[in-house]
């Protein structure tokens, strides 16, 4: 693995932690007031804005102004938003079945947390690949 790729992965993780903290905070706040899928969608979009800014300027060190880059980024995030919501929804269905055999996990708050982590992990992997090789590709 090249030094540049290692640096980008490290920075992507930092950027991701910031974006996930934003996403998670909004998800849990909104989850008390609106449908969980809608809450997840809104929180993901707010996290997306944070992710774009941090990844553009910090992770991939892009300073050029590019409408194409913005369109690609949001196109990528729309597709990963769909994956994120889908994984969250599937996890909300499957995790209670699994967690009923594990007493300390057998409650809806733990199910929500693990569903969030599954959804976020999936979209994180897809987003790094898409940003590295498509959105912020220097070639």
C-alpha positions, 0 to 999 in steps of 0.5 A: 500500500502506497504512503499516499493511500495510507495517508488518505485512508487515515484522513478518511477515517478521521473525516468519517468519524466527524461525519458519523458523529454528525449523522449519529447525533441527528439520527438519535435526536430525530428518531424520537420525533419521526419515522426511523427511515426518514430520520436515517435519511435526514441524518445521513444527508447532514453527515454528507455535507460534513463529509464532502467538505472534510474529504475534499479539502483534508482527505483528498486535498482538492482545492479546484472548483468543479461542478462535475466533482460536486455532481459526482459526490452527491451522485455517489452519496445518493446511491450510498444513501439508498444502501445505508437506509436499506441496510438500516431497515434490514438490520432493524428487522434481522437484529431483533431475531439475533439479539433475543438470544443475547440478554444484554443486547435484547432491547430496541436501543441496542438494535437501533445502535447496531443497525446504525453501525451496520448501515454506516459501515456499508456506506463508508466502504462504498464511499471511500472507493467511490471518492478515491477512484471516481469523485476526487480521482486526480487522473 
